Each structure stands twice: as structure tokens, then as C-alpha cells.
Amino acid sequence: MDARAGAREVVGERMGSRHDDVALELVGWQATDHAEERLVGPAALRERLDRQHSDHGRTHNGGDATGRPRDPRRARMSERVRVLHVQRRPFPHEQFSIERVFADVRAGLPDDVDVDVLVSSFPSKGVLNRLRAIREARTAARARRPDVCHVTGDVHFLVLGFPRDRTVLTVHDCEPMHRLGPIARALYRLVWLTLPTRRAAVVTVPSPATRDELLGFTRVRPDRIHVVPNPVSPTFTNATRRDHDTFTVLQVGTRPNKNLARVAEALEGLPCALDVVGPLTAGQRALLHAHEISHRQHLDLDHHEMAQRYQNADVLVFASTREGFGLPILEAQASGLPVVTSDRSPMRDVAGDGALLVDPDDPAAIRPAVERLRTDPALRARLVAAGFANVARYRAPAIAEQHARIYRDVTRRAR
């Protein structure tokens, strides 16, 4: 078998454009008949798919993954829509924000939408693993025959395994385009943005800021992009807060865009402690030590453990330099926590009136915002009240209904 033809069989559709050929050349596909047959064994894949079908997703009677029944009064249509949510295989120590978002979406969907979940068996690392993941996704779609295949984020290339007219892709952000080198950026733009958005019937993004960036990096038609915000989980609530001996600042995330270095500089000398959620590099540990920041690190938190972190903090500082949305802002507001965040889109748009806005590039702007919240109870109370009002815009049922409308529309047009 010709190696190029074999690669196209793995991808799952006859793509037939020059850009698709370039993508195959860039990822350096080398195939033989024997190697291709060994990508995923049929019996093993069938067993894995059956297991994921039973372990994830929703039952056909409208219950969710926990077995809780759904309210039949919420049904919107007599004809059901079958959706396959396709998720990445998580990396160790990551905060699974994408997975949390779509678990909340599934819990809020109306009863005419049935969802199965396919979690990729292969990490998004290396050419062969990604080709195997595409083939696995294609096989799952053929076995389950959903009306809509929704790649929920990060592993955008998996849309290459699905029928174009039945595929929805969520692009959460374009952040790698701002930090990768020239060659890696060109490859990312082609394989993660250009080809996937071309192969999807609908592309969803969580904010107008992400939509504008995506339009700048691709030629996708604006009418195919739908802004659907992320929902805030009902897990995050305003439980009774305890008094802390030390004023505690919460930092969610440690990647470069999360701006931990400038936050640490801003906090130097203040009577406070820092709770950090996420893995710390040796350089970040050294930086915290150099600024004499008392800190605690938290890894591998589930939904409820993350909620506890908000309950144990006094303020969230989310001075990110770049985001696709900024979900921790809403989680903090729902938990009754005042917020300091960046005076940039989408953070200021997501926060509404429930945050102090600062220049994330200037530690001298971050520091007085934290100090004001530490010393001014009236300001804290005002921001908490505004935060509760703001969160009402992002409750899961309303956001889930926006996804449901997209699923119905894609199904109608594909028939």
C-alpha cells in the first residue's frame, strides 16, 4: 500500500487538498502495511470502546454518568440527537478544566440530547500517537454512529477522523501561537487550527477574544464560529468561610501565561501566604524563595478539592497575560471570593463588575489591588456581591442549551 494513501486511510477521510498533503508531509508520516495494521488491534479497540461507552457519558434514558435521572420536563424535541463528546487523554498534574467544563455541559443538557464520551487512549504527544488517536476516533464514530461528533478541545486534529458535516470543534484559545518558535508555530497553525477548523461544520469558542484571534490565524468563515461561554459548575458555592490567621492569595495555574513570576514579585513583603494550584518548575520554586513568599502547592485536585481551595482563600489573583476565557474567575466569584484579574479581554469581560482590574505586566499595579482587598472589608463585600450577580450569566443549563441548539442545527443540516 502506498504510504500516502495509508496515511489518508488512518486520518479517516479523503481530504484532497494541497494543505492536507502538506500536513501529512510536516508530521513526517512513514507507513508500511504491517505498521498500519498494528496501529490499533480491532479486538482491543472494540473492548476499549465498549468499556468507555459504559464508563463515560449518558444513558439513553437521560441519566448522567452518575446515574442520576434527568427531569423529563426539560425535553425540547420529540426527536433525539445523539452526540459523541471526544476528549483528550489528560496529562499528569494538569488541571482538567476542559473536562470539567464539558462534564457540566452534559449535566445541563436537555433530555433530547444523548451524549456518549470517548476519552482518547493515546496522549497528544508524537506523530504516531496522534495518528492512532485519529484512527481510534474514526472507529468509534463508525461503531456508535452519532448524529454529531464534538471534539471538546485541545486535540483539534481528531476532527480529521469524523464526517465534516457532522463535526463540532471547540477551540478554547490560541495561546501556543504566542509562545512557540517559528517552525513549531507554523506546524501548530496548520495541524491544530487551519485544517481542523476547515474540517468542522461548526467551531465554538468561549469568548469574542478567542474568536477574533482564531479569525486572525485562519480563513474560517466568521458565520461558522459560535461564541459559547464556559459554564460555572454548581460545585462552587458560597459555603461558610472560616477566618484565616494569614491572608491567603490563591493562584490557579503555573504555565507562563498565568504570570506567577510577576504575582510573586507583587506579593513580596506583604503579610500573606500564597496557595498555588499546579506544578512548579525548579525556576518557579527558586523565584518564590527569592521573594520570600510563604506558599503551599496543590496538585491533581478533583472538582470538590478545587472548591475547597477557593473556600480556604481570601482572594483570587488571576493576573494572566493571555486567556481563552478565564474560568477560575467565575469559580472564585461563585465561591464568594473577591477577584483581582487582568484589565484585558476576555478576563475583564468574564469578571464583569466583580473584580479589581490590573495591568498584568506591572507588579506595582497588582500589589496595591491585593493590599486594598486585604485591608478593606467593605470593598471585599462589594466585589463578592457583584461576583454573585455576574455568575448568574454563566449557569450550566443556559450554556448547555446553547450547545444543544448547535447540535440540533448540525443534525438537521446533515440529514
Secondary structure as a PSIPRED ss2 file (coil, helix, strand):
# PSIPRED VFORMAT (PSIPRED V4.0)

   1 M C   1.000  0.000  0.000
   2 D C   1.000  0.000  0.000
   3 A H   0.000  1.000  0.000
   4 R H   0.000  1.000  0.000
   5 A H   0.000  1.000  0.000
   6 G H   0.000  1.000  0.000
   7 A H   0.000  1.000  0.000
   8 R H   0.000  1.000  0.000
   9 E H   0.000  1.000  0.000
  10 V H   0.000  1.000  0.000
  11 V H   0.000  1.000  0.000
  12 G C   1.000  0.000  0.000
  13 E C   1.000  0.000  0.000
  14 R C   1.000  0.000  0.000
  15 M C   1.000  0.000  0.000
  16 G C   1.000  0.000  0.000
  17 S C   1.000  0.000  0.000
  18 R H   0.000  1.000  0.000
  19 H H   0.000  1.000  0.000
  20 D H   0.000  1.000  0.000
  21 D H   0.000  1.000  0.000
  22 V H   0.000  1.000  0.000
  23 A H   0.000  1.000  0.000
  24 L H   0.000  1.000  0.000
  25 E H   0.000  1.000  0.000
  26 L H   0.000  1.000  0.000
  27 V C   1.000  0.000  0.000
  28 G C   1.000  0.000  0.000
  29 W C   1.000  0.000  0.000
  30 Q C   1.000  0.000  0.000
  31 A C   1.000  0.000  0.000
  32 T C   1.000  0.000  0.000
  33 D H   0.000  1.000  0.000
  34 H H   0.000  1.000  0.000
  35 A H   0.000  1.000  0.000
  36 E H   0.000  1.000  0.000
  37 E H   0.000  1.000  0.000
  38 R C   1.000  0.000  0.000
  39 L C   1.000  0.000  0.000
  40 V C   1.000  0.000  0.000
  41 G C   1.000  0.000  0.000
  42 P H   0.000  1.000  0.000
  43 A H   0.000  1.000  0.000
  44 A H   0.000  1.000  0.000
  45 L H   0.000  1.000  0.000
  46 R H   0.000  1.000  0.000
  47 E H   0.000  1.000  0.000
  48 R H   0.000  1.000  0.000
  49 L H   0.000  1.000  0.000
  50 D H   0.000  1.000  0.000
  51 R H   0.000  1.000  0.000
  52 Q H   0.000  1.000  0.000
  53 H H   0.000  1.000  0.000
  54 S H   0.000  1.000  0.000
  55 D H   0.000  1.000  0.000
  56 H C   1.000  0.000  0.000
  57 G C   1.000  0.000  0.000
  58 R C   1.000  0.000  0.000
  59 T C   1.000  0.000  0.000
  60 H C   1.000  0.000  0.000
  61 N C   1.000  0.000  0.000
  62 G C   1.000  0.000  0.000
  63 G C   1.000  0.000  0.000
  64 D C   1.000  0.000  0.000
  65 A C   1.000  0.000  0.000
  66 T C   1.000  0.000  0.000
  67 G C   1.000  0.000  0.000
  68 R C   1.000  0.000  0.000
  69 P C   1.000  0.000  0.000
  70 R C   1.000  0.000  0.000
  71 D C   1.000  0.000  0.000
  72 P H   0.000  1.000  0.000
  73 R H   0.000  1.000  0.000
  74 R H   0.000  1.000  0.000
  75 A C   1.000  0.000  0.000
  76 R C   1.000  0.000  0.000
  77 M C   1.000  0.000  0.000
  78 S C   1.000  0.000  0.000
  79 E C   1.000  0.000  0.000
  80 R C   1.000  0.000  0.000
  81 V E   0.000  0.000  1.000
  82 R E   0.000  0.000  1.000
  83 V E   0.000  0.000  1.000
  84 L E   0.000  0.000  1.000
  85 H E   0.000  0.000  1.000
  86 V E   0.000  0.000  1.000
  87 Q E   0.000  0.000  1.000
  88 R C   1.000  0.000  0.000
  89 R C   1.000  0.000  0.000
  90 P C   1.000  0.000  0.000
  91 F C   1.000  0.000  0.000
  92 P C   1.000  0.000  0.000
  93 H C   1.000  0.000  0.000
  94 E C   1.000  0.000  0.000
  95 Q C   1.000  0.000  0.000
  96 F C   1.000  0.000  0.000
  97 S H   0.000  1.000  0.000
  98 I H   0.000  1.000  0.000
  99 E H   0.000  1.000  0.000
 100 R H   0.000  1.000  0.000
 101 V H   0.000  1.000  0.000
 102 F H   0.000  1.000  0.000
 103 A H   0.000  1.000  0.000
 104 D H   0.000  1.000  0.000
 105 V H   0.000  1.000  0.000
 106 R H   0.000  1.000  0.000
 107 A H   0.000  1.000  0.000
 108 G H   0.000  1.000  0.000
 109 L C   1.000  0.000  0.000
 110 P C   1.000  0.000  0.000
 111 D C   1.000  0.000  0.000
 112 D C   1.000  0.000  0.000
 113 V E   0.000  0.000  1.000
 114 D E   0.000  0.000  1.000
 115 V E   0.000  0.000  1.000
 116 D E   0.000  0.000  1.000
 117 V E   0.000  0.000  1.000
 118 L E   0.000  0.000  1.000
 119 V E   0.000  0.000  1.000
 120 S C   1.000  0.000  0.000
 121 S C   1.000  0.000  0.000
 122 F C   1.000  0.000  0.000
 123 P C   1.000  0.000  0.000
 124 S C   1.000  0.000  0.000
 125 K C   1.000  0.000  0.000
 126 G C   1.000  0.000  0.000
 127 V H   0.000  1.000  0.000
 128 L H   0.000  1.000  0.000
 129 N H   0.000  1.000  0.000
 130 R H   0.000  1.000  0.000
 131 L H   0.000  1.000  0.000
 132 R H   0.000  1.000  0.000
 133 A H   0.000  1.000  0.000
 134 I H   0.000  1.000  0.000
 135 R H   0.000  1.000  0.000
 136 E H   0.000  1.000  0.000
 137 A H   0.000  1.000  0.000
 138 R H   0.000  1.000  0.000
 139 T H   0.000  1.000  0.000
 140 A H   0.000  1.000  0.000
 141 A H   0.000  1.000  0.000
 142 R H   0.000  1.000  0.000
 143 A H   0.000  1.000  0.000
 144 R H   0.000  1.000  0.000
 145 R C   1.000  0.000  0.000
 146 P C   1.000  0.000  0.000
 147 D C   1.000  0.000  0.000
 148 V E   0.000  0.000  1.000
 149 C E   0.000  0.000  1.000
 150 H E   0.000  0.000  1.000
 151 V E   0.000  0.000  1.000
 152 T C   1.000  0.000  0.000
 153 G C   1.000  0.000  0.000
 154 D C   1.000  0.000  0.000
 155 V C   1.000  0.000  0.000
 156 H H   0.000  1.000  0.000
 157 F H   0.000  1.000  0.000
 158 L H   0.000  1.000  0.000
 159 V H   0.000  1.000  0.000
 160 L H   0.000  1.000  0.000
 161 G H   0.000  1.000  0.000
 162 F C   1.000  0.000  0.000
 163 P C   1.000  0.000  0.000
 164 R H   0.000  1.000  0.000
 165 D H   0.000  1.000  0.000
 166 R H   0.000  1.000  0.000
 167 T E   0.000  0.000  1.000
 168 V E   0.000  0.000  1.000
 169 L E   0.000  0.000  1.000
 170 T E   0.000  0.000  1.000
 171 V C   1.000  0.000  0.000
 172 H C   1.000  0.000  0.000
 173 D C   1.000  0.000  0.000
 174 C C   1.000  0.000  0.000
 175 E H   0.000  1.000  0.000
 176 P H   0.000  1.000  0.000
 177 M H   0.000  1.000  0.000
 178 H H   0.000  1.000  0.000
 179 R C   1.000  0.000  0.000
 180 L C   1.000  0.000  0.000
 181 G C   1.000  0.000  0.000
 182 P H   0.000  1.000  0.000
 183 I H   0.000  1.000  0.000
 184 A H   0.000  1.000  0.000
 185 R H   0.000  1.000  0.000
 186 A H   0.000  1.000  0.000
 187 L H   0.000  1.000  0.000
 188 Y H   0.000  1.000  0.000
 189 R H   0.000  1.000  0.000
 190 L H   0.000  1.000  0.000
 191 V H   0.000  1.000  0.000
 192 W H   0.000  1.000  0.000
 193 L H   0.000  1.000  0.000
 194 T H   0.000  1.000  0.000
 195 L H   0.000  1.000  0.000
 196 P H   0.000  1.000  0.000
 197 T H   0.000  1.000  0.000
 198 R H   0.000  1.000  0.000
 199 R H   0.000  1.000  0.000
 200 A C   1.000  0.000  0.000
 201 A C   1.000  0.000  0.000
 202 V E   0.000  0.000  1.000
 203 V E   0.000  0.000  1.000
 204 T E   0.000  0.000  1.000
 205 V E   0.000  0.000  1.000
 206 P C   1.000  0.000  0.000
 207 S C   1.000  0.000  0.000
 208 P H   0.000  1.000  0.000
 209 A H   0.000  1.000  0.000
 210 T H   0.000  1.000  0.000
 211 R H   0.000  1.000  0.000
 212 D H   0.000  1.000  0.000
 213 E H   0.000  1.000  0.000
 214 L H   0.000  1.000  0.000
 215 L H   0.000  1.000  0.000
 216 G H   0.000  1.000  0.000
 217 F H   0.000  1.000  0.000
 218 T C   1.000  0.000  0.000
 219 R C   1.000  0.000  0.000
 220 V C   1.000  0.000  0.000
 221 R C   1.000  0.000  0.000
 222 P H   0.000  1.000  0.000
 223 D H   0.000  1.000  0.000
 224 R H   0.000  1.000  0.000
 225 I E   0.000  0.000  1.000
 226 H E   0.000  0.000  1.000
 227 V E   0.000  0.000  1.000
 228 V C   1.000  0.000  0.000
 229 P C   1.000  0.000  0.000
 230 N C   1.000  0.000  0.000
 231 P C   1.000  0.000  0.000
 232 V E   0.000  0.000  1.000
 233 S C   1.000  0.000  0.000
 234 P C   1.000  0.000  0.000
 235 T C   1.000  0.000  0.000
 236 F C   1.000  0.000  0.000
 237 T C   1.000  0.000  0.000
 238 N C   1.000  0.000  0.000
 239 A C   1.000  0.000  0.000
 240 T C   1.000  0.000  0.000
 241 R C   1.000  0.000  0.000
 242 R C   1.000  0.000  0.000
 243 D C   1.000  0.000  0.000
 244 H C   1.000  0.000  0.000
 245 D C   1.000  0.000  0.000
 246 T C   1.000  0.000  0.000
 247 F E   0.000  0.000  1.000
 248 T E   0.000  0.000  1.000
 249 V E   0.000  0.000  1.000
 250 L E   0.000  0.000  1.000
 251 Q E   0.000  0.000  1.000
 252 V E   0.000  0.000  1.000
 253 G C   1.000  0.000  0.000
 254 T C   1.000  0.000  0.000
 255 R C   1.000  0.000  0.000
 256 P H   0.000  1.000  0.000
 257 N H   0.000  1.000  0.000
 258 K H   0.000  1.000  0.000
 259 N C   1.000  0.000  0.000
 260 L H   0.000  1.000  0.000
 261 A H   0.000  1.000  0.000
 262 R H   0.000  1.000  0.000
 263 V H   0.000  1.000  0.000
 264 A H   0.000  1.000  0.000
 265 E H   0.000  1.000  0.000
 266 A H   0.000  1.000  0.000
 267 L H   0.000  1.000  0.000
 268 E C   1.000  0.000  0.000
 269 G C   1.000  0.000  0.000
 270 L C   1.000  0.000  0.000
 271 P C   1.000  0.000  0.000
 272 C E   0.000  0.000  1.000
 273 A E   0.000  0.000  1.000
 274 L E   0.000  0.000  1.000
 275 D E   0.000  0.000  1.000
 276 V E   0.000  0.000  1.000
 277 V E   0.000  0.000  1.000
 278 G C   1.000  0.000  0.000
 279 P C   1.000  0.000  0.000
 280 L C   1.000  0.000  0.000
 281 T C   1.000  0.000  0.000
 282 A H   0.000  1.000  0.000
 283 G H   0.000  1.000  0.000
 284 Q H   0.000  1.000  0.000
 285 R H   0.000  1.000  0.000
 286 A H   0.000  1.000  0.000
 287 L H   0.000  1.000  0.000
 288 L H   0.000  1.000  0.000
 289 H H   0.000  1.000  0.000
 290 A H   0.000  1.000  0.000
 291 H C   1.000  0.000  0.000
 292 E C   1.000  0.000  0.000
 293 I C   1.000  0.000  0.000
 294 S C   1.000  0.000  0.000
 295 H E   0.000  0.000  1.000
 296 R E   0.000  0.000  1.000
 297 Q E   0.000  0.000  1.000
 298 H E   0.000  0.000  1.000
 299 L C   1.000  0.000  0.000
 300 D C   1.000  0.000  0.000
 301 L C   1.000  0.000  0.000
 302 D C   1.000  0.000  0.000
 303 H H   0.000  1.000  0.000
 304 H H   0.000  1.000  0.000
 305 E H   0.000  1.000  0.000
 306 M H   0.000  1.000  0.000
 307 A H   0.000  1.000  0.000
 308 Q H   0.000  1.000  0.000
 309 R H   0.000  1.000  0.000
 310 Y H   0.000  1.000  0.000
 311 Q H   0.000  1.000  0.000
 312 N C   1.000  0.000  0.000
 313 A C   1.000  0.000  0.000
 314 D C   1.000  0.000  0.000
 315 V E   0.000  0.000  1.000
 316 L E   0.000  0.000  1.000
 317 V E   0.000  0.000  1.000
 318 F E   0.000  0.000  1.000
 319 A C   1.000  0.000  0.000
 320 S C   1.000  0.000  0.000
 321 T C   1.000  0.000  0.000
 322 R C   1.000  0.000  0.000
 323 E C   1.000  0.000  0.000
 324 G C   1.000  0.000  0.000
 325 F C   1.000  0.000  0.000
 326 G C   1.000  0.000  0.000
 327 L H   0.000  1.000  0.000
 328 P H   0.000  1.000  0.000
 329 I H   0.000  1.000  0.000
 330 L H   0.000  1.000  0.000
 331 E H   0.000  1.000  0.000
 332 A H   0.000  1.000  0.000
 333 Q H   0.000  1.000  0.000
 334 A H   0.000  1.000  0.000
 335 S C   1.000  0.000  0.000
 336 G C   1.000  0.000  0.000
 337 L C   1.000  0.000  0.000
 338 P C   1.000  0.000  0.000
 339 V E   0.000  0.000  1.000
 340 V E   0.000  0.000  1.000
 341 T E   0.000  0.000  1.000
 342 S E   0.000  0.000  1.000
 343 D C   1.000  0.000  0.000
 344 R C   1.000  0.000  0.000
 345 S C   1.000  0.000  0.000
 346 P C   1.000  0.000  0.000
 347 M H   0.000  1.000  0.000
 348 R H   0.000  1.000  0.000
 349 D H   0.000  1.000  0.000
 350 V H   0.000  1.000  0.000
 351 A H   0.000  1.000  0.000
 352 G C   1.000  0.000  0.000
 353 D C   1.000  0.000  0.000
 354 G C   1.000  0.000  0.000
 355 A C   1.000  0.000  0.000
 356 L E   0.000  0.000  1.000
 357 L E   0.000  0.000  1.000
 358 V E   0.000  0.000  1.000
 359 D C   1.000  0.000  0.000
 360 P C   1.000  0.000  0.000
 361 D C   1.000  0.000  0.000
 362 D C   1.000  0.000  0.000
 363 P H   0.000  1.000  0.000
 364 A H   0.000  1.000  0.000
 365 A H   0.000  1.000  0.000
 366 I H   0.000  1.000  0.000
 367 R H   0.000  1.000  0.000
 368 P H   0.000  1.000  0.000
 369 A H   0.000  1.000  0.000
 370 V H   0.000  1.000  0.000
 371 E H   0.000  1.000  0.000
 372 R H   0.000  1.000  0.000
 373 L H   0.000  1.000  0.000
 374 R H   0.000  1.000  0.000
 375 T H   0.000  1.000  0.000
 376 D C   1.000  0.000  0.000
 377 P H   0.000  1.000  0.000
 378 A H   0.000  1.000  0.000
 379 L H   0.000  1.000  0.000
 380 R H   0.000  1.000  0.000
 381 A H   0.000  1.000  0.000
 382 R H   0.000  1.000  0.000
 383 L H   0.000  1.000  0.000
 384 V H   0.000  1.000  0.000
 385 A H   0.000  1.000  0.000
 386 A H   0.000  1.000  0.000
 387 G H   0.000  1.000  0.000
 388 F H   0.000  1.000  0.000
 389 A H   0.000  1.000  0.000
 390 N H   0.000  1.000  0.000
 391 V H   0.000  1.000  0.000
 392 A H   0.000  1.000  0.000
 393 R H   0.000  1.000  0.000
 394 Y H   0.000  1.000  0.000
 395 R E   0.000  0.000  1.000
 396 A H   0.000  1.000  0.000
 397 P H   0.000  1.000  0.000
 398 A H   0.000  1.000  0.000
 399 I H   0.000  1.000  0.000
 400 A H   0.000  1.000  0.000
 401 E H   0.000  1.000  0.000
 402 Q H   0.000  1.000  0.000
 403 H H   0.000  1.000  0.000
 404 A H   0.000  1.000  0.000
 405 R H   0.000  1.000  0.000
 406 I H   0.000  1.000  0.000
 407 Y H   0.000  1.000  0.000
 408 R H   0.000  1.000  0.000
 409 D H   0.000  1.000  0.000
 410 V H   0.000  1.000  0.000
 411 T H   0.000  1.000  0.000
 412 R H   0.000  1.000  0.000
 413 R H   0.000  1.000  0.000
 414 A H   0.000  1.000  0.000
 415 R C   1.000  0.000  0.000
